[in-house]
Structures are given as structure tokens and as C-alpha cells.
Amino acid sequence: MDLPLENIQLAARDSQPALVDFTQHIVATPSLPGEEGDVADIIHNEMVNLGFDEVWRDQVGNIIGKVEGGDGPTILLNGHMDHVDTGPPDGWPYPPFSGQIVDGELWGRASVDMKGPVACMIYATSLFHRLGLRPHGDIYMTVPVMEEIGGLGTQHLITHLSAHAAICGEPSSNTLRRGHRGRVELRVTFEGHSAHASAPHLGVNPHYGAAAFLTHLPDLTMAYDATLGLSTVVPTLYATDQLSPNVIPGRVYLTLDWRNIAGETPEDIVAKVENLAASIESLNQKVTVVIKSQEFTTYTGITQEIPALFPSYLLPQDDRFVQAAHQALVTALGRDDGLDIWRFATDGGHLMTADIPTVGFGPGDEKLAHTNQERISLAQMEEAVVGYFALITALAEAV
């Protein structure tokens, strides 16, 4: 697509006031998982007003916009509209849903993760109409629900939508990403025998089994990848089947957060934890290990149970999509930031399970996500619009 870079940059600059206004609007609209209806309406209307050829809402509430292209490859852009809780409001320098702009940065929950990047992807996709261009093939701009609780929206999306390549727009400070570790949430149950706390000899206290297990957990040999590093496991939550402090519980439930490298399957992980429990001589209790799953209801009223899994993935450095994306960003942004990975899991892993090669790129400092310092640079947002436009074209040409 032989359009001078200066024309794309000028179009991005001209659309910046509207982009910022839209971002402020959606940041000011709370959208916890399962409560995204209001922000979904705003996003839907913005895509319509920007001239997308089709805009619709699927069964679980994902918003999908389509820009029709030629008979070339289909490119998919992926964001999400939900966010984590704000935490105590008194810890925020500015109100978490204010969208306040201070020193060239837009503050608020989800400004980085990821309403700012979503807004940039939407505006970048709309540039094709603004500039009177027809893309090589169709472009899908997808804004799923419930990414923060396991990716229900994108998991549903890939059941009815496909593409030749995808861009996951999670924050990366406008640098290129080619993968990340996954996440597997495990529940380890220690079976004991309940009894009155005054007669411990009549029970089997599962706390001791859990304590022995936790003592040996750091001794596990973890899988390693030269790029992704080590897999890690962290105990996070601990609960029993009792509420009374004078009763020995019958069960202890321990939650493990396992961050796995590419190629390490959930089945491998369950087996490794089971083997650890079996090897502990002092642990004379039944121990079961399962991947946690939970039932969620979307704002559209659909109830679905999903496992607590984010797949890991890693595209090779010499992958044609990675190389095309890298060169496109060097040209469009005027610098070479190299290649990197995310330190957290994204819906990109779900896209890869559907055989959609996925690169990552987005404005915003990922270290600010999920914190009360969350804010996004307006200059990075303007630059990201140019970057996304360049990536859409480059990925289509690389197919």
C-alpha cells in the first residue's frame, strides 16, 4: 500500500483530539468483568460513527467491527473492555474513573489495560476509510469481554471468527512482542478428618499436610526456555471447609498460580504437582490436584464455565509475521526497538490455539497496569495509531 508515511502520520494527528475524547469517555465508564454493557454500547457506537462497514455484538457481548477489504488475507485486532477493580480510591492521585489529563498523560483505571490501546486500534483501523484506502483483505476489530478472568470473550470469539494473522494490543510501550508465558491456576486439596479442636487425636489435621507440601514446593525443578525464562509457581490463596475456629477442618484448599513456558502443558503441570505430593513421606493424606474452573455470566446473560487457563506461546524470531511486523514498525516509528516478550499472559495465547499467528504491540507502560498509578501517554497513543496501521498492512502482505 504505497501511501506516504507522512499522510498516515498527519491523519493520526488530525484524529488525536477525537481519540483522546473517546478514551476519556470509556475510561470514565466502569466495566468490571460481567458488567461491560455500558462501555460496550459506547464502543459499538464509536465504530459505527467512524464508518466501519459492519459492527455487531456476539452472543457473549464481544463487540466486533469489520472494515471490508479486497480478496487478500484477513487481519484481526484484539483488545478487551473489562478491567480489574480499582482498589481503595484514596490511593489514587486522581479519581480512577476521571480520565483526567495531567502533563500529557491520561489517568484512570484501564487507561493502560487496556482501553487506551483499544481506542488506538479502533482509530487506526478507521484510517483506511478516512484516507480512502481499501485494505488487502478484511479487518476485524474485536473488543472481547472478560479477559481479566480467563479470556471468556476471546475463547468464544475464535469459535465463530478466524483470520490469517492477529495483533494483540496489550500495552508494550509501543514495542513488538512475540509471546509470553501462560497461566494455569491449580487447586490442591488436602483431605483430613474433622474433629473438635479439644480432641485433636480424633481427627487428621490437613493443615500439616499442606504445610509439608508448601515446604517442599520451592524444591520443584521448573521448566526453562532461553527466551521466556523459568516457569514459576506461587501459592496465593488458602482456605478450609470450616468457619469455626474451634474445629479441625476436614479439607484445606490451596491455590497455586503457575506461569508456564511455551510447550509445558497443563497436563504436565498437574502431573508434576501430583508427583511432588506423592514424594513427601510425611504427607500421609489424600491430595488431589485439579485445574480450577469457574462459572461466569456475561452482561448479555450467557453463563459459561471456563478453566483458569491462559495458553503460553512464542513465535520464533525468524517467523515471517514477526519479521514483517518488526520491519514495519522500524519504518513507521523511525527506530528499532527490537523484539521482546510480555511478562504477563494475554488473549494472544487463545488466538494462537486457533492457529492465528499473533504479534503484540500497544501503547502504555505495562508496569502501571493494575496499579493506582495507571495512566497512558497521549504521545504514545498518537504514535500507536500509526504503528497499528503499519502492522495491519505488513501482516497482510506477509501471508
One Martini backbone bead per residue (centre of mass of N, CA, C, O) as a GRO file, in nm:
protein
  399
    1MET     BB    1   0.086   0.044   0.031
    2ASP     BB    2   0.149   0.363  -0.133
    3LEU     BB    3   0.165   0.551   0.135
    4PRO     BB    4   0.269   0.805   0.281
    5LEU     BB    5   0.369   0.845   0.601
    6GLU     BB    6   0.276   1.140   0.637
    7ASN     BB    7  -0.028   1.084   0.596
    8ILE     BB    8  -0.066   0.902   0.844
    9GLN     BB    9   0.038   1.098   1.057
   10LEU     BB   10  -0.167   1.323   0.997
   11ALA     BB   11  -0.423   1.156   1.053
   12ALA     BB   12  -0.351   1.094   1.347
   13ARG     BB   13  -0.334   1.389   1.441
   14ASP     BB   14  -0.627   1.475   1.361
   15SER     BB   15  -0.761   1.234   1.551
   16GLN     BB   16  -0.666   1.286   1.848
   17PRO     BB   17  -0.899   1.438   1.991
   18ALA     BB   18  -1.109   1.209   1.950
   19LEU     BB   19  -0.947   0.983   2.084
   20VAL     BB   20  -0.928   1.112   2.366
   21ASP     BB   21  -1.229   1.147   2.418
   22PHE     BB   22  -1.299   0.846   2.397
   23THR     BB   23  -1.112   0.747   2.621
   24GLN     BB   24  -1.236   0.907   2.850
   25HIS     BB   25  -1.518   0.782   2.826
   26ILE     BB   26  -1.434   0.477   2.885
   27VAL     BB   27  -1.283   0.529   3.152
   28ALA     BB   28  -1.553   0.659   3.288
   29THR     BB   29  -1.656   0.351   3.237
   30PRO     BB   30  -1.736   0.101   3.406
   31SER     BB   31  -1.595  -0.263   3.346
   32LEU     BB   32  -1.639  -0.518   3.481
   33PRO     BB   33  -1.669  -0.835   3.485
   34GLY     BB   34  -2.005  -0.857   3.360
   35GLU     BB   35  -2.013  -0.503   3.325
   36GLU     BB   36  -1.987  -0.401   2.995
   37GLY     BB   37  -2.241  -0.270   2.857
   38ASP     BB   38  -2.184   0.039   2.845
   39VAL     BB   39  -1.908   0.029   2.693
   40ALA     BB   40  -2.012  -0.131   2.450
   41ASP     BB   41  -2.197   0.090   2.339
   42ILE     BB   42  -1.976   0.301   2.288
   43ILE     BB   43  -1.802   0.132   2.096
   44HIS     BB   44  -2.013   0.072   1.886
   45ASN     BB   45  -2.078   0.372   1.812
   46GLU     BB   46  -1.793   0.454   1.724
   47MET     BB   47  -1.764   0.261   1.486
   48VAL     BB   48  -2.001   0.368   1.329
   49ASN     BB   49  -1.903   0.672   1.315
   50LEU     BB   50  -1.621   0.573   1.163
   51GLY     BB   51  -1.721   0.359   0.920
   52PHE     BB   52  -1.782   0.085   0.960
   53ASP     BB   53  -1.931  -0.166   0.781
   54GLU     BB   54  -1.943  -0.342   1.051
   55VAL     BB   55  -2.145  -0.389   1.358
   56TRP     BB   56  -2.126  -0.618   1.642
   57ARG     BB   57  -2.287  -0.850   1.873
   58ASP     BB   58  -2.237  -1.115   2.044
   59GLN     BB   59  -2.349  -1.346   2.268
   60VAL     BB   60  -2.131  -1.240   2.505
   61GLY     BB   61  -2.056  -0.915   2.404
   62ASN     BB   62  -1.882  -0.877   2.181
   63ILE     BB   63  -1.709  -0.643   1.981
   64ILE     BB   64  -1.748  -0.608   1.617
   65GLY     BB   65  -1.546  -0.486   1.353
   66LYS     BB   66  -1.570  -0.408   0.994
   67VAL     BB   67  -1.335  -0.395   0.725
   68GLU     BB   68  -1.349  -0.393   0.394
   69GLY     BB   69  -1.181  -0.578   0.149
   70GLY     BB   70  -1.028  -0.766  -0.031
   71ASP     BB   71  -0.900  -1.098  -0.127
   72GLY     BB   72  -0.727  -1.102   0.109
   73PRO     BB   73  -0.615  -1.109   0.407
   74THR     BB   74  -0.705  -1.155   0.739
   75ILE     BB   75  -0.724  -0.914   1.007
   76LEU     BB   76  -0.675  -0.912   1.367
   77LEU     BB   77  -0.795  -0.725   1.641
   78ASN     BB   78  -0.708  -0.727   2.006
   79GLY     BB   79  -0.897  -0.674   2.297
   80HIS     BB   80  -1.045  -0.515   2.598
   81MET     BB   81  -1.316  -0.396   2.832
   82ASP     BB   82  -1.207  -0.491   3.087
   83HIS     BB   83  -1.131  -0.478   3.449
   84VAL     BB   84  -1.000  -0.411   3.735
   85ASP     BB   85  -1.001  -0.314   4.029
   86THR     BB   86  -0.921  -0.016   4.206
   87GLY     BB   87  -0.942  -0.006   4.488
   88PRO     BB   88  -0.851   0.226   4.689
   89PRO     BB   89  -0.923   0.558   4.622
   90ASP     BB   90  -0.702   0.705   4.813
   91GLY     BB   91  -0.446   0.604   4.623
   92TRP     BB   92  -0.525   0.812   4.413
   93PRO     BB   93  -0.435   1.105   4.261
   94TYR     BB   94  -0.679   1.031   4.073
   95PRO     BB   95  -0.963   0.947   3.976
   96PRO     BB   96  -1.022   0.631   3.830
   97PHE     BB   97  -1.283   0.774   3.643
   98SER     BB   98  -1.180   1.056   3.506
   99GLY     BB   99  -0.967   1.099   3.268
  100GLN     BB  100  -0.734   1.266   3.347
  101ILE     BB  101  -0.515   1.531   3.239
  102VAL     BB  102  -0.152   1.506   3.301
  103ASP     BB  103   0.118   1.584   3.145
  104GLY     BB  104   0.024   1.401   2.887
  105GLU     BB  105  -0.172   1.217   3.076
  106LEU     BB  106  -0.402   0.949   3.114
  107TRP     BB  107  -0.611   0.880   3.376
  108GLY     BB  108  -0.691   0.544   3.486
  109ARG     BB  109  -0.875   0.285   3.479
  110ALA     BB  110  -0.769   0.123   3.178
  111SER     BB  111  -0.578   0.305   3.015
  112VAL     BB  112  -0.376   0.060   2.968
  113ASP     BB  113  -0.585  -0.185   3.078
  114MET     BB  114  -0.714  -0.138   2.752
  115LYS     BB  115  -0.848   0.139   2.639
  116GLY     BB  116  -0.629   0.286   2.493
  117PRO     BB  117  -0.550   0.066   2.285
  118VAL     BB  118  -0.835   0.025   2.172
  119ALA     BB  119  -0.870   0.309   2.058
  120CYS     BB  120  -0.627   0.293   1.864
  121MET     BB  121  -0.726   0.053   1.694
  122ILE     BB  122  -0.986   0.181   1.594
  123TYR     BB  123  -0.852   0.433   1.458
  124ALA     BB  124  -0.662   0.280   1.271
  125THR     BB  125  -0.881   0.127   1.112
  126SER     BB  126  -1.034   0.397   1.018
  127LEU     BB  127  -0.814   0.513   0.819
  128PHE     BB  128  -0.897   0.380   0.557
  129HIS     BB  129  -1.144   0.561   0.515
  130ARG     BB  130  -1.016   0.841   0.560
  131LEU     BB  131  -0.799   0.772   0.307
  132GLY     BB  132  -0.936   0.590   0.081
  133LEU     BB  133  -0.880   0.284   0.157
  134ARG     BB  134  -0.809  -0.059   0.063
  135PRO     BB  135  -0.760  -0.336   0.193
  136HIS     BB  136  -0.653  -0.643   0.117
  137GLY     BB  137  -0.844  -0.723   0.352
  138ASP     BB  138  -1.006  -0.798   0.608
  139ILE     BB  139  -1.107  -0.628   0.916
  140TYR     BB  140  -1.090  -0.706   1.266
  141MET     BB  141  -1.242  -0.549   1.546
  142THR     BB  142  -1.184  -0.667   1.878
  143VAL     BB  143  -1.395  -0.651   2.195
  144PRO     BB  144  -1.379  -0.824   2.462
  145VAL     BB  145  -1.469  -1.007   2.727
  146MET     BB  146  -1.328  -1.133   3.017
  147GLU     BB  147  -1.007  -1.134   3.040
  148GLU     BB  148  -0.942  -1.110   3.356
  149ILE     BB  149  -1.093  -1.422   3.396
  150GLY     BB  150  -0.968  -1.596   3.114
  151GLY     BB  151  -1.106  -1.530   2.820
  152LEU     BB  152  -1.404  -1.575   2.726
  153GLY     BB  153  -1.440  -1.395   2.477
  154THR     BB  154  -1.211  -1.513   2.293
  155GLN     BB  155  -1.298  -1.808   2.310
  156HIS     BB  156  -1.561  -1.742   2.156
  157LEU     BB  157  -1.459  -1.594   1.905
  158ILE     BB  158  -1.297  -1.853   1.779
  159THR     BB  159  -1.575  -2.004   1.698
  160HIS     BB  160  -1.661  -1.751   1.461
  161LEU     BB  161  -1.356  -1.652   1.404
  162SER     BB  162  -1.110  -1.560   1.154
  163ALA     BB  163  -0.750  -1.555   1.063
  164HIS     BB  164  -0.418  -1.502   0.944
  165ALA     BB  165  -0.379  -1.261   1.157
  166ALA     BB  166  -0.259  -1.091   1.466
  167ILE     BB  167  -0.330  -0.828   1.712
  168CYS     BB  168  -0.215  -0.765   2.029
  169GLY     BB  169  -0.290  -0.462   2.231
  170GLU     BB  170  -0.116  -0.471   2.456
  171PRO     BB  171   0.099  -0.330   2.652
  172SER     BB  172   0.453  -0.206   2.521
  173SER     BB  173   0.560   0.079   2.450
  174ASN     BB  174   0.572   0.036   2.137
  175THR     BB  175   0.651  -0.272   2.121
  176LEU     BB  176   0.748  -0.584   2.021
  177ARG     BB  177   0.570  -0.897   2.047
  178ARG     BB  178   0.606  -1.288   2.066
  179GLY     BB  179   0.511  -1.347   2.372
  180HIS     BB  180   0.436  -1.581   2.655
  181ARG     BB  181   0.345  -1.684   2.932
  182GLY     BB  182   0.139  -1.870   3.108
  183ARG     BB  183  -0.171  -1.978   3.285
  184VAL     BB  184  -0.220  -2.184   3.585
  185GLU     BB  185  -0.489  -2.279   3.792
  186LEU     BB  186  -0.466  -2.435   4.106
  187ARG     BB  187  -0.614  -2.705   4.307
  188VAL     BB  188  -0.525  -2.807   4.633
  189THR     BB  189  -0.631  -3.098   4.815
  190PHE     BB  190  -0.657  -3.166   5.167
  191GLU     BB  191  -0.724  -3.457   5.339
  192GLY     BB  192  -0.906  -3.511   5.630
  193HIS     BB  193  -1.033  -3.505   5.979
  194SER     BB  194  -1.280  -3.405   6.158
  195ALA     BB  195  -1.267  -3.214   6.475
  196HIS     BB  196  -1.233  -3.131   6.778
  197ALA     BB  197  -0.993  -2.920   6.912
  198SER     BB  198  -0.986  -3.082   7.198
  199ALA     BB  199  -0.949  -3.363   6.995
  200PRO     BB  200  -0.696  -3.429   6.787
  201HIS     BB  201  -0.685  -3.752   6.795
  202LEU     BB  202  -0.969  -3.771   6.618
  203GLY     BB  203  -0.804  -3.641   6.390
  204VAL     BB  204  -0.703  -3.495   6.063
  205ASN     BB  205  -0.478  -3.247   5.991
  206PRO     BB  206  -0.441  -3.069   5.689
  207HIS     BB  207  -0.227  -2.852   5.758
  208TYR     BB  208   0.025  -3.038   5.764
  209GLY     BB  209   0.019  -3.120   5.471
  210ALA     BB  210   0.036  -2.834   5.354
  211ALA     BB  211   0.304  -2.761   5.492
  212ALA     BB  212   0.477  -2.979   5.358
  213PHE     BB  213   0.424  -2.892   5.071
  214LEU     BB  214   0.525  -2.595   5.092
  215THR     BB  215   0.817  -2.669   5.173
  216HIS     BB  216   0.867  -2.829   4.882
  217LEU     BB  217   0.788  -2.645   4.639
  218PRO     BB  218   1.075  -2.497   4.586
  219ASP     BB  219   1.210  -2.783   4.478
  220LEU     BB  220   1.118  -2.762   4.211
  221THR     BB  221   1.163  -2.836   3.877
  222MET     BB  222   1.181  -2.600   3.630
  223ALA     BB  223   1.106  -2.488   3.346
  224TYR     BB  224   1.296  -2.381   3.042
  225ASP     BB  225   1.361  -2.073   2.856
  226ALA     BB  226   1.562  -1.855   2.690
  227THR     BB  227   1.325  -1.635   2.668
  228LEU     BB  228   1.103  -1.690   2.908
  229GLY     BB  229   1.229  -1.872   3.106
  230LEU     BB  230   1.091  -1.957   3.391
  231SER     BB  231   0.892  -2.128   3.551
  232THR     BB  232   0.625  -2.057   3.789
  233VAL     BB  233   0.532  -2.085   4.148
  234VAL     BB  234   0.243  -1.966   4.347
  235PRO     BB  235   0.107  -1.919   4.644
  236THR     BB  236  -0.215  -1.756   4.727
  237LEU     BB  237  -0.453  -1.937   4.836
  238TYR     BB  238  -0.643  -2.007   5.155
  239ALA     BB  239  -0.857  -2.281   5.264
  240THR     BB  240  -1.149  -2.403   5.429
  241ASP     BB  241  -1.441  -2.597   5.549
  242GLN     BB  242  -1.429  -2.373   5.781
  243LEU     BB  243  -1.545  -2.119   6.037
  244SER     BB  244  -1.453  -2.248   6.295
  245PRO     BB  245  -1.193  -2.220   6.541
  246ASN     BB  246  -1.286  -2.515   6.702
  247VAL     BB  247  -1.213  -2.674   6.422
  248ILE     BB  248  -1.113  -2.933   6.245
  249PRO     BB  249  -1.056  -2.969   5.937
  250GLY     BB  250  -1.120  -3.165   5.643
  251ARG     BB  251  -1.016  -2.923   5.450
  252VAL     BB  252  -0.769  -2.801   5.218
  253TYR     BB  253  -0.724  -2.504   5.010
  254LEU     BB  254  -0.495  -2.458   4.740
  255THR     BB  255  -0.352  -2.196   4.551
  256LEU     BB  256  -0.197  -2.200   4.225
  257ASP     BB  257   0.038  -2.000   4.038
  258TRP     BB  258   0.114  -2.087   3.701
  259ARG     BB  259   0.397  -2.009   3.493
  260ASN     BB  260   0.424  -2.108   3.159
  261ILE     BB  261   0.589  -2.232   2.916
  262ALA     BB  262   0.634  -2.317   2.616
  263GLY     BB  263   0.526  -2.666   2.607
  264GLU     BB  264   0.383  -2.655   2.886
  265THR     BB  265   0.139  -2.836   3.004
  266PRO     BB  266  -0.122  -2.879   3.212
  267GLU     BB  267  -0.069  -3.184   3.249
  268ASP     BB  268   0.225  -3.158   3.342
  269ILE     BB  269   0.163  -2.990   3.595
  270VAL     BB  270  -0.021  -3.179   3.748
  271ALA     BB  271   0.183  -3.414   3.762
  272LYS     BB  272   0.404  -3.261   3.921
  273VAL     BB  273   0.230  -3.209   4.176
  274GLU     BB  274   0.154  -3.501   4.235
  275ASN     BB  275   0.447  -3.603   4.270
  276LEU     BB  276   0.519  -3.429   4.507
  277ALA     BB  277   0.306  -3.534   4.705
  278ALA     BB  278   0.400  -3.840   4.685
  279SER     BB  279   0.710  -3.775   4.794
  280ILE     BB  280   0.593  -3.704   5.077
  281GLU     BB  281   0.623  -3.883   5.359
  282SER     BB  282   0.452  -3.695   5.571
  283LEU     BB  283   0.211  -3.722   5.358
  284ASN     BB  284  -0.081  -3.891   5.495
  285GLN     BB  285  -0.267  -3.777   5.252
  286LYS     BB  286  -0.504  -3.682   5.050
  287VAL     BB  287  -0.433  -3.560   4.713
  288THR     BB  288  -0.565  -3.307   4.497
  289VAL     BB  289  -0.540  -3.208   4.142
  290VAL     BB  290  -0.666  -2.908   3.982
  291ILE     BB  291  -0.814  -2.723   3.746
  292LYS     BB  292  -0.961  -2.444   3.761
  293SER     BB  293  -1.310  -2.358   3.764
  294GLN     BB  294  -1.567  -2.126   3.634
  295GLU     BB  295  -1.866  -1.955   3.659
  296PHE     BB  296  -1.997  -1.730   3.410
  297THR     BB  297  -2.163  -1.409   3.354
  298THR     BB  298  -2.270  -1.217   3.121
  299TYR     BB  299  -2.424  -0.921   3.024
  300THR     BB  300  -2.614  -1.112   2.826
  301GLY     BB  301  -2.668  -1.397   3.007
  302ILE     BB  302  -2.426  -1.586   2.973
  303THR     BB  303  -2.339  -1.913   3.082
  304GLN     BB  304  -1.996  -2.013   3.171
  305GLU     BB  305  -1.747  -2.257   3.184
  306ILE     BB  306  -1.401  -2.199   3.280
  307PRO     BB  307  -1.081  -2.236   3.271
  308ALA     BB  308  -0.772  -2.140   3.436
  309LEU     BB  309  -0.649  -2.035   3.127
  310PHE     BB  310  -0.333  -1.937   2.968
  311PRO     BB  311  -0.170  -1.961   2.699
  312SER     BB  312   0.126  -2.020   2.574
  313TYR     BB  313   0.375  -1.833   2.365
  314LEU     BB  314   0.615  -1.855   2.069
  315LEU     BB  315   0.758  -1.679   1.831
  316PRO     BB  316   0.985  -1.677   1.615
  317GLN     BB  317   1.215  -1.456   1.503
  318ASP     BB  318   1.185  -1.577   1.190
  319ASP     BB  319   0.913  -1.512   1.155
  320ARG     BB  320   0.732  -1.359   0.912
  321PHE     BB  321   0.554  -1.182   1.099
  322VAL     BB  322   0.772  -1.068   1.280
  323GLN     BB  323   0.947  -0.942   1.058
  324ALA     BB  324   0.728  -0.762   0.931
  325ALA     BB  325   0.659  -0.606   1.191
  326HIS     BB  326   0.937  -0.494   1.253
  327GLN     BB  327   0.983  -0.333   0.990
  328ALA     BB  328   0.729  -0.158   1.007
  329LEU     BB  329   0.810  -0.012   1.275
  330VAL     BB  330   1.076   0.108   1.189
  331THR     BB  331   0.950   0.283   0.966
  332ALA     BB  332   0.709   0.425   1.124
  333LEU     BB  333   0.894   0.514   1.397
  334GLY     BB  334   1.217   0.545   1.351
  335ARG     BB  335   1.294   0.266   1.504
  336ASP     BB  336   1.478   0.008   1.701
  337ASP     BB  337   1.335  -0.213   1.956
  338GLY     BB  338   1.293  -0.484   1.879
  339LEU     BB  339   1.241  -0.779   2.074
  340ASP     BB  340   0.978  -0.922   2.280
  341ILE     BB  341   0.811  -0.990   2.588
  342TRP     BB  342   0.579  -1.080   2.803
  343ARG     BB  343   0.509  -1.112   3.166
  344PHE     BB  344   0.218  -1.172   3.071
  345ALA     BB  345  -0.096  -1.268   3.003
  346THR     BB  346  -0.298  -1.327   2.703
  347ASP     BB  347  -0.520  -1.358   2.431
  348GLY     BB  348  -0.301  -1.459   2.233
  349GLY     BB  349  -0.308  -1.757   2.322
  350HIS     BB  350  -0.593  -1.815   2.211
  351LEU     BB  351  -0.534  -1.745   1.916
  352MET     BB  352  -0.312  -1.963   1.878
  353THR     BB  353  -0.506  -2.210   1.922
  354ALA     BB  354  -0.645  -2.108   1.632
  355ASP     BB  355  -0.409  -2.053   1.426
  356ILE     BB  356  -0.321  -1.740   1.500
  357PRO     BB  357  -0.093  -1.537   1.432
  358THR     BB  358   0.069  -1.340   1.706
  359VAL     BB  359   0.117  -1.008   1.775
  360GLY     BB  360   0.260  -0.742   1.979
  361PHE     BB  361   0.098  -0.413   2.047
  362GLY     BB  362   0.127  -0.112   2.264
  363PRO     BB  363   0.034   0.131   2.454
  364GLY     BB  364   0.200   0.160   2.742
  365ASP     BB  365   0.283   0.085   3.073
  366GLU     BB  366   0.272  -0.227   3.211
  367LYS     BB  367   0.356  -0.148   3.514
  368LEU     BB  368   0.070   0.021   3.557
  369ALA     BB  369  -0.095  -0.209   3.567
  370HIS     BB  370  -0.306  -0.258   3.841
  371THR     BB  371  -0.269   0.035   3.943
  372ASN     BB  372  -0.278   0.367   4.106
  373GLN     BB  373  -0.084   0.475   3.838
  374GLU     BB  374  -0.267   0.473   3.597
  375ARG     BB  375  -0.134   0.565   3.271
  376ILE     BB  376  -0.128   0.751   2.950
  377SER     BB  377   0.030   0.845   2.670
  378LEU     BB  378  -0.053   1.056   2.415
  379ALA     BB  379   0.191   1.016   2.230
  380GLN     BB  380   0.170   0.707   2.217
  381MET     BB  381  -0.109   0.696   2.091
  382GLU     BB  382  -0.043   0.835   1.824
  383GLU     BB  383   0.180   0.633   1.745
  384ALA     BB  384   0.001   0.373   1.753
  385VAL     BB  385  -0.175   0.430   1.510
  386VAL     BB  386   0.057   0.403   1.310
  387GLY     BB  387   0.149   0.118   1.396
  388TYR     BB  388  -0.112  -0.039   1.338
  389PHE     BB  389  -0.137   0.030   1.042
  390ALA     BB  390   0.133  -0.102   0.961
  391LEU     BB  391   0.067  -0.389   1.064
  392ILE     BB  392  -0.175  -0.459   0.894
  393THR     BB  393  -0.026  -0.442   0.622
  394ALA     BB  394   0.219  -0.633   0.679
  395LEU     BB  395   0.064  -0.895   0.749
  396ALA     BB  396  -0.085  -0.921   0.479
  397GLU     BB  397   0.186  -0.936   0.307
  398ALA     BB  398   0.300  -1.206   0.468
  399VAL     BB  399   0.092  -1.441   0.372
   0.00000   0.00000   0.00000
